[in-house]
Amino acid sequence: MAQGVNKKVQLSTDSTWEIADLIVAYLTQLDVDYVFGVPGGAIEPFYNALARSARRGGPRSIVARHESGAGFMADGYYRQTRKMAVCCATTGPGATNLVTGVASAFANEVPMLVITAQTNLADFGRRAMQESSCTGINTVGMYQYITKYNTFVSHPDQLERKLSTAIMQAHQSPFGPVHLSIPTDILRSPTPILKPSYDLHVLVTRPALLDQDAVDKLSQLIKKSDRTVLVVGEGCCEAISNIMDFAMRINAEVVTTPQGKGLVSPYHPLYRGVCGFAGHSSANESLANNNVDLVLAIGTHFSEWASGGWNETLLNQRLVHIDEVESHLTGSPMGRLHVRGNILTVFERLIESLETSYPRQKEIPHQLTSHPRRNFSVDEEAKCYDDSTPIKPQRLMQALTDALPPQTRYLPDSGNSVAWAVHYLHPYDRRLGSDRRSCHKGDEVNNTERNKRTTHSRKRKQGSGLFRASIEYVSMGWAIGASIGTALGSPDQPVVCITGDGSVLMSGQELTVAIQENLTIIFVILNDSALGMVKHGQRLAKAEQIGCELPDINFAALAEALGAPSHVIRSIEDFDTLDIDALCRRKGPTVLDVRVDPEEVPPIGTRMRVLGTVK
């Protein structure tokens, strides 16, 4: 194997090695564990290679039930491990079914290698079954607008160069999916190359570059600033410890975008909540404060949901935009300063330059709070502890937070699920020593004991945020597949998928993958017999109530039929009787069919305003 490869897997020395085996060898170089997809005749040579790889302890296949689910699983796997997402599909409908999963990865900037098959080269133009060449249903053409690199491999000698180009392109900013379309006879072609010619592990390593002049200018702005607010986006994973150290030095308030939620403990004394879609009034008040003269937006591209529909409270001349992705900076032309560069390096340099003026805080400068810093209204707070039936979604979010361990990963699905979770779900973050058992229903926290458990080495591995959502493309069912990829990437930590009945009816078959792989996932289904966001959006807009009703379905019975233990939750008492610790230890998924109050209106006002349906 090439120098720099981490995975200790023996490669084949068989002189009849095929092109498909060479592809798998490159995936081994990148420490990829799984390839997600659905097999078929045209892509059979690639699956044969994966079978040989699995016997050697290398990458193996995870068979999804629908190709879009394979794309979502690969997405979740990448977000958990930061290893490249890889998915595949056979020719024709396999390739077209995969489109939504790839489009979601493109919108969310996920580096994903997509391999689709073609019929034999000699059969092009002859109306072969499932032909998807340029003379059939042109799948390469379809992928043109949802990938960063998209090519057809017409000869075995092209494979290494095109594959290495694709993987390098996937890891160049902004990240994104790349696509290779390969005929089945090319996949099974023998190759004399018995090991990779290039070391992709080295080629995709990214230097920590930055604009030092801009960092120096920012340092001067900070020294002159009376009051600063930080806006933390999804690009801050690697640097979050340094960012919070910096915030504590200058006593800056911190808000997150919906995409950045989960990177900052909601119990941190400087935290002021989520801005943008389904966000908190406390975050908006922090940004709107006239005494704030500097806003540092870090690792965000100012999409609709991140910016609250491009709200001028955020996007104004107080803004400094810090990002390593050049294209993200186009979202803030009105800003005072753009700082280009690796975010971790930027904050390391800032801390160095401010060391004398702003020494490090050895202890957190304020008491930790027993409630998340969200400034809820009296009505909002009351509903978080309302034990009436049917269950309030607000109450359910609080119950999940109280019951589940701090290391739990939460993945909310498209629709009301993500709105409820962004606004009301506040996981306890163990990096601040928070003890979930001491925080039930607002009990006082023993701050002395809590601070004893504070970990001063708070660096988390990139991608390990507690909250993940497909907020840019917002595909229904994304969380169902992504939770499977997340659990495969970190099998010793519980994963919670918060989804709706509409998403389950669309993609619920992927539950059987979690059953087959014995994955510890708790699927929480918000069952209100409706496409909830559609229903409430129509009501808020005073539009026709149409197309939003769903049948009353017992998802617990469906899950039991598929082979997963399940529970119908009609009241908070039903939830409290669950042995959550046992569910988190169990090797296999559990389904909670939660009958939520269908009349509770989700926090989607920002979205409605952007649509122009409400003022």
SEGU-982126 format. One record per residue (C-alpha): residue in three letters; x, y, z. Coordinates in pm, whole numbers, padded with zeros to 5 digits, always signed. Example, Ala and Ser with C-alpha at 12.3 -4.5 7.8 and 13.67 -1.06 7.14 Angstrom:
REM residues 2
ala+01230-00450+00780/ser+01367-00106+00714/
REM end
This chain:
REM residues 615
met+00000+00000+00000/ala+00112+00356-00059/gln+00289+00542+00220/gly+00056+00730+00455/val-00226+00476+00441/asn-00378+00413+00785/lys-00599+00111+00730/lys-00421-00219+00780/val-00591-00427+00515/gln-00422-00678+00291/leu-00475-00608-00078/ser-00516-00887-00327/thr-00212-01005-00522/asp-00432-01192-00768/ser-00309-01126-01124/thr-00675-01119-01237/trp-00752-00813-01024/glu-01037-00614-01177/ile-01101-00241-01213/ala-01367-00273-00943/asp-01103-00406-00702/leu-00883-00107-00779/ile-01167+00130-00684/val-01208-00050-00352/ala-00832-00029-00291/tyr-00854+00348-00319/leu-01145+00353-00074/thr-00926+00151+00163/gln-00661+00421+00133/leu-00916+00675+00257/asp-01014+00458+00557/val-01368+00422+00422/asp-01556+00150+00610/tyr-01884+00129+00418/val-02028+00172+00070/phe-02402+00239+00072/gly-02620+00132-00217/val-02852-00117-00378/pro-02704-00394-00597/gly-02813-00481-00949/gly-02690-00662-01257/ala-02483-00383-01410/ile-02299-00296-01089/glu-02245-00656-00986/pro-01866-00647-01049/phe-01832-00368-00794/tyr-02031-00566-00537/asn-01812-00870-00607/ala-01510-00654-00526/leu-01677-00534-00204/ala-01742-00894-00106/arg-01375-00978-00153/ser-01284-00664+00042/ala-01514-00752+00332/arg-01346-01092+00369/arg-01012-00912+00405/gly-01149-00669+00664/gly-01176-00380+00419/pro-01471-00165+00306/arg-01800-00354+00291/ser-02144-00289+00149/ile-02448-00165+00338/val-02759-00244+00136/ala-03021+00029+00152/arg-03383-00034+00061/his-03399+00262-00177/glu-03109+00442-00342/ser-03203+00781-00198/gly-03172+00621+00145/ala-02822+00507+00050/gly-02729+00868-00024/phe-02869+00982+00311/met-02683+00704+00496/ala-02354+00801+00331/asp-02421+01163+00428/gly-02476+01070+00794/tyr-02167+00850+00796/tyr-01952+01139+00674/arg-02093+01384+00927/gln-02010+01146+01211/thr-01665+01028+01100/arg-01544+01288+00848/lys-01452+00992+00629/met-01564+01022+00270/ala-01924+00935+00193/val-01951+00665-00074/cys-02268+00537-00239/cys-02348+00344-00551/ala-02634+00235-00774/thr-02692+00020-01075/thr-02783+00157-01415/gly-03119+00311-01511/pro-03365+00350-01223/gly-03093+00279-00967/ala-02902+00587-01082/thr-03214+00804-01103/asn-03338+00694-00759/leu-03007+00811-00612/val-03044+01166-00746/thr-03222+01311-00439/gly-02959+01180-00199/val-02683+01329-00414/ala-02866+01661-00454/ser-02899+01682-00076/ala-02524+01622-00036/phe-02453+01889-00297/ala-02667+02147-00117/asn-02511+02057+00219/glu-02152+02043+00088/val-02086+01679+00176/pro-01786+01514+00002/met-01943+01209-00157/leu-01817+00964-00418/val-02108+00843-00629/ile-02057+00539-00852/thr-02328+00438-01095/ala-02313+00160-01349/gln-02394+00150-01718/thr-02479-00137-01948/asn-02197-00290-02153/leu-02033-00045-02391/ala-02118-00259-02692/asp-02490-00235-02604/phe-02508+00145-02610/gly-02771+00268-02852/arg-02945-00069-02882/arg-03219-00003-02624/ala-03063-00238-02372/met-03259-00294-02053/gln-03210+00005-01820/glu-02976+00175-02065/ser-02865+00507-01920/ser-02601+00613-02170/cys-02606+00927-02383/thr-02827+00736-02627/gly-03067+00621-02357/ile-03176+00789-02033/asn-02872+01009-01994/thr-02779+00978-01626/val-02445+01153-01667/gly-02642+01450-01796/met-02876+01430-01497/tyr-02589+01443-01250/gln-02427+01743-01419/tyr-02597+02000-01197/ile-02573+01822-00862/thr-02205+01725-00858/lys-01872+01904-00858/tyr-01718+01654-01098/asn-01915+01427-01328/thr-01767+01193-01584/phe-01813+00877-01787/val-01534+00617-01771/ser-01507+00469-02119/his-01177+00280-02086/pro-00998+00099-01802/asp-00689+00318-01839/gln-00898+00624-01748/leu-01007+00492-01412/glu-00719+00589-01182/arg-00683+00943-01316/lys-01057+01012-01315/leu-01109+00855-00973/ser-00826+01052-00814/thr-00949+01372-00978/ala-01300+01309-00850/ile-01193+01246-00491/met-00965+01549-00487/gln-01246+01766-00627/ala-01484+01638-00361/his-01246+01762-00090/gln-01177+02105-00239/ser-01377+02394-00094/pro-01667+02394-00106/phe-01694+02019-00053/gly-01945+01826-00256/pro-02039+01505-00437/val-01860+01371-00745/his-01988+01111-00990/leu-01830+00833-01195/ser-02049+00647-01444/ile-01886+00315-01534/pro-02008+00043-01778/thr-02026-00304-01632/asp-01768-00445-01873/ile-01521-00174-01764/leu-01582-00259-01397/arg-01498-00625-01460/ser-01202-00552-01686/pro-00877-00708-01559/thr-00602-00465-01464/pro-00230-00525-01425/ile-00222-00256-01153/leu-00220-00448-00826/lys-00205-00148-00595/pro-00304+00220-00625/ser-00059+00440-00812/tyr-00150+00753-00611/asp-00176+00818-00239/leu-00514+00986-00202/his-00472+01009+00174/val-00198+01266+00105/leu-00366+01430-00194/val-00683+01523-00001/thr-00492+01669+00298/arg-00578+02039+00315/pro-00322+02301+00421/ala-00417+02541+00701/leu-00401+02858+00493/leu-00523+03201+00597/asp-00514+03571+00510/gln-00283+03705+00781/asp-00347+04070+00687/ala-00719+04021+00741/val-00655+03851+01077/asp-00444+04149+01184/lys-00721+04390+01084/leu-00975+04183+01275/ser-00753+04183+01583/gln-00751+04563+01578/leu-01130+04577+01535/ile-01176+04351+01837/lys-00953+04567+02054/lys-01162+04872+01963/ser-01496+04697+02004/asp-01708+04762+02312/arg-01939+04465+02258/thr-01904+04168+02023/val-02139+03885+01928/leu-02023+03558+01766/val-02245+03370+01520/val-02131+03008+01504/gly-02214+02810+01190/glu-02170+02450+01081/gly-01817+02512+00955/cys-01687+02558+01311/cys-01669+02188+01411/glu-01293+02159+01419/ala-01236+02500+01581/ile-01519+02520+01835/ser-01295+02485+02143/asn-01076+02773+02026/ile-01381+02981+01936/met-01531+02938+02283/asp-01194+03012+02445/phe-01185+03332+02238/ala-01546+03420+02334/met-01465+03380+02703/arg-01154+03597+02673/ile-01343+03892+02526/asn-01673+03812+02704/ala-01861+03791+02371/glu-02216+03661+02351/val-02256+03356+02128/val-02543+03254+01903/thr-02554+02971+01653/thr-02720+02920+01319/pro-02962+02625+01300/gln-02684+02436+01120/gly-02439+02518+01401/lys-02674+02410+01680/gly-02514+02135+01883/leu-02161+02277+01864/val-02214+02506+02167/ser-02363+02395+02495/pro-02700+02566+02544/tyr-02608+02591+02914/his-02296+02799+02853/pro-02331+03139+03022/leu-02238+03324+02702/tyr-02484+03135+02482/arg-02790+03324+02360/gly-02965+03064+02142/val-03025+03001+01774/cys-03073+03274+01517/gly-03257+03219+01188/phe-03518+02951+01122/ala-03707+02838+01434/gly-03463+03043+01641/his-03489+03220+01974/ser-03584+03574+02067/ser-03275+03587+02290/ala-03049+03541+01986/asn-03233+03806+01788/glu-03219+04048+02081/ser-02846+03991+02115/leu-02787+04069+01748/ala-03023+04369+01749/asn-02868+04530+02055/asn-02758+04882+01963/asn-02455+04852+02191/val-02314+04569+01976/asp-02060+04718+01738/leu-01906+04397+01600/val-02063+04069+01484/leu-01830+03784+01387/ala-02006+03528+01166/ile-01797+03213+01153/gly-01830+02917+00919/thr-02169+03000+00769/his-02286+03074+00416/phe-02589+03286+00515/ser-02851+03067+00356/glu-03219+03144+00417/trp-03239+02939+00735/ala-02904+03052+00874/ser-02976+03423+00822/gly-03343+03426+00918/gly-03446+03501+00561/trp-03149+03737+00503/asn-03241+03949+00800/glu-03075+04290+00801/thr-03034+04268+01179/leu-02751+04025+01101/leu-02642+04130+00752/asn-02511+04483+00798/gln-02187+04680+00827/arg-02113+04556+01180/leu-02046+04215+01026/val-01711+04040+00990/his-01740+03714+00797/ile-01482+03442+00872/asp-01476+03136+00646/glu-01239+02912+00456/val-01481+02867+00165/glu-01451+03156-00080/ser-01802+03116-00220/his-01956+03151+00129/leu-01819+03505+00152/thr-02038+03614-00139/gly-02331+03603+00104/ser-02201+03904+00297/pro-02095+04179+00053/met-02220+04442+00299/gly-01984+04325+00573/arg-01701+04533+00716/leu-01436+04265+00665/his-01390+03921+00511/val-01136+03689+00673/arg-01042+03399+00449/gly-00870+03095+00591/asn-00884+02778+00795/ile-01108+02866+01089/leu-00900+02680+01348/thr-00586+02862+01233/val-00765+03198+01228/phe-00866+03165+01593/glu-00528+03032+01699/arg-00372+03347+01552/leu-00638+03573+01703/ile-00582+03428+02049/glu-00207+03474+02011/ser-00248+03838+01906/leu-00488+03914+02191/glu-00306+03719+02463/thr-00182+04028+02646/ser-00505+04227+02626/tyr-00738+03933+02686/pro-00575+03656+02896/arg-00732+03315+02908/gln-01011+03258+03159/lys-00907+02967+03378/glu-01264+02914+03488/ile-01594+02987+03319/pro-01656+03351+03415/his-02020+03309+03514/gln-02225+03041+03685/leu-02356+02766+03464/thr-02729+02779+03424/ser-02982+02509+03502/his-03187+02617+03200/pro-03066+02669+02845/arg-03011+03034+02756/arg-03314+03080+02533/asn-03532+03349+02697/phe-03855+03161+02633/ser-04184+03336+02681/val-04395+03226+02975/asp-04620+03030+02738/glu-04326+02856+02568/glu-04170+02760+02899/ala-04501+02629+03030/lys-04547+02399+02733/cys-04205+02244+02793/tyr-04347+02105+03119/asp-04712+02056+03020/asp-04801+01693+03098/ser-05141+01701+02926/thr-05242+01465+02646/pro-05198+01443+02358/ile-04832+01517+02416/lys-04711+01864+02333/pro-04412+01845+02095/gln-04243+02102+02319/arg-04281+01867+02615/leu-04146+01577+02414/met-03828+01771+02326/gln-03775+01845+02694/ala-03839+01481+02788/leu-03583+01358+02535/thr-03324+01601+02669/asp-03390+01493+03027/ala-03384+01120+02959/leu-03100+01063+02713/pro-02726+01060+02792/pro-02511+01362+02702/gln-02329+01191+02415/thr-02651+01125+02221/arg-02658+01239+01858/tyr-02988+01394+01745/leu-03099+01402+01381/pro-03432+01578+01314/asp-03611+01524+00985/ser-03765+01765+00742/gly-04092+01929+00842/asn-04218+02011+01189/ser-03958+01774+01338/val-03667+02006+01260/ala-03859+02317+01370/trp-03951+02168+01707/ala-03596+02037+01756/val-03416+02358+01662/his-03626+02561+01903/tyr-03692+02325+02196/leu-03432+02046+02197/his-03132+02144+02411/pro-02893+01852+02471/tyr-02684+01865+02786/asp-02320+01906+02687/arg-02078+01709+02901/arg-01789+01936+02800/leu-01931+02175+03059/gly-01979+01898+03313/ser-02357+01916+03286/asp-02541+01636+03463/arg-02873+01558+03299/arg-03006+01394+03614/ser-02967+01715+03815/cys-03155+01930+03566/his-03503+01779+03555/lys-03780+02036+03556/gly-03557+02325+03652/asp-03404+02176+03968/glu-03112+02377+04100/val-02777+02262+03970/asn-02488+02198+04205/asn-02247+02426+04022/thr-01951+02334+04244/glu-01982+01967+04156/arg-02055+02052+03795/asn-01741+02262+03762/lys-01534+01983+03913/arg-01641+01770+03619/thr-01559+02041+03363/thr-01311+01916+03106/his-01055+02182+03021/ser-00939+01991+02717/arg-01256+02042+02520/lys-01132+01978+02169/arg-01382+01760+01987/lys-01311+01575+01671/gln-01440+01739+01358/gly-01795+01645+01284/ser-01894+01540+01633/gly-02165+01798+01696/leu-02464+01667+01888/phe-02724+01800+01644/arg-02731+01745+01268/ala-02992+01835+01010/ser-03021+01853+00632/ile-03125+02214+00647/glu-03027+02333+00299/tyr-03211+02078+00081/val-03451+01958+00353/ser-03530+01617+00205/met-03807+01423+00376/gly-03666+01103+00522/trp-03308+01231+00530/ala-03277+01175+00905/ile-03395+00814+00880/gly-03108+00723+00649/ala-02855+00963+00803/ser-02914+00822+01151/ile-02813+00480+01018/gly-02491+00621+00872/thr-02427+00806+01199/ala-02476+00492+01407/leu-02245+00292+01179/gly-01983+00564+01218/ser-02006+00560+01597/pro-02167+00236+01714/asp-02102+00296+02086/gln-02308+00616+02110/pro-02688+00634+02101/val-02851+00804+01804/val-03198+00957+01806/cys-03386+01013+01481/ile-03672+01260+01527/thr-03901+01216+01230/gly-04261+01260+01127/asp-04529+01025+01004/gly-04499+01170+00651/ser-04126+01100+00636/val-04173+00747+00770/leu-04434+00673+00505/met-04183+00794+00246/ser-03861+00633+00372/gly-03946+00416+00671/gln-03835+00097+00499/glu-03476+00191+00586/leu-03558+00091+00944/thr-03489-00266+00836/val-03126-00171+00765/ala-03088-00063+01129/ile-03244-00394+01234/gln-03014-00595+01008/glu-02703-00410+01128/asn-02804-00414+01500/leu-02771-00037+01533/thr-02860+00151+01851/ile-03103+00406+01713/ile-03418+00537+01877/phe-03665+00641+01608/val-03902+00900+01756/ile-04202+00942+01525/leu-04411+01255+01573/asn-04745+01103+01477/asp-05015+01364+01410/ser-05179+01207+01103/ala-05071+01496+00884/leu-04796+01655+00681/gly-04759+01894+00973/met-04556+02177+00822/val-04782+02183+00517/lys-05093+02188+00736/his-04978+02462+00967/gly-04822+02660+00683/gln-05156+02660+00503/arg-05333+02771+00818/leu-05089+03053+00889/ala-05120+03171+00530/lys-05499+03137+00535/ala-05470+02915+00229/glu-05682+02618+00128/gln-05641+02320+00361/ile-05549+02059+00100/gly-05316+01763+00059/cys-05197+01753+00419/glu-05405+01478+00580/leu-05255+01135+00643/pro-05429+00820+00766/asp-05418+00723+01132/ile-05139+00465+01138/asn-05004+00250+01419/phe-04632+00277+01346/ala-04551+00068+01652/ala-04737-00226+01499/leu-04560-00166+01168/ala-04221-00160+01339/glu-04298-00480+01529/ala-04389-00647+01201/leu-04053-00540+01058/gly-03872-00676+01365/ala-03806-00370+01583/pro-03927-00334+01943/ser-04169-00044+01963/his-04390+00153+02198/val-04694+00372+02152/ile-04647+00688+02359/arg-04974+00868+02430/ser-04873+01055+02744/ile-04565+01176+02922/glu-04630+00901+03178/asp-04592+00646+02896/phe-04255+00800+02810/asp-04139+00804+03171/thr-04204+00429+03204/leu-03947+00354+02934/asp-03610+00219+03043/ile-03408+00464+02833/asp-03076+00334+02961/ala-03169-00014+02838/leu-03272+00122+02499/cys-02937+00300+02471/arg-02749-00021+02555/arg-02952-00241+02324/lys-02789-00348+01997/gly-03076-00275+01764/pro-03326+00002+01694/thr-03633+00098+01894/val-03937+00281+01758/leu-04140+00526+01967/asp-04475+00607+01805/val-04551+00935+01984/arg-04904+01071+01945/val-04840+01446+01951/asp-05091+01728+01972/pro-05180+01809+01609/glu-05296+02160+01699/glu-04966+02287+01835/val-04822+02540+01588/pro-04450+02489+01514/pro-04209+02786+01518/ile-04205+02844+01141/gly-04286+03214+01127/thr-03955+03304+00960/arg-04018+03056+00680/met-04367+03189+00624/arg-04236+03544+00603/val-03980+03444+00338/leu-04255+03274+00137/gly-04446+03602+00153/thr-04757+03438+00297/val-04759+03620+00633/lys-04634+03956+00753/
REM end
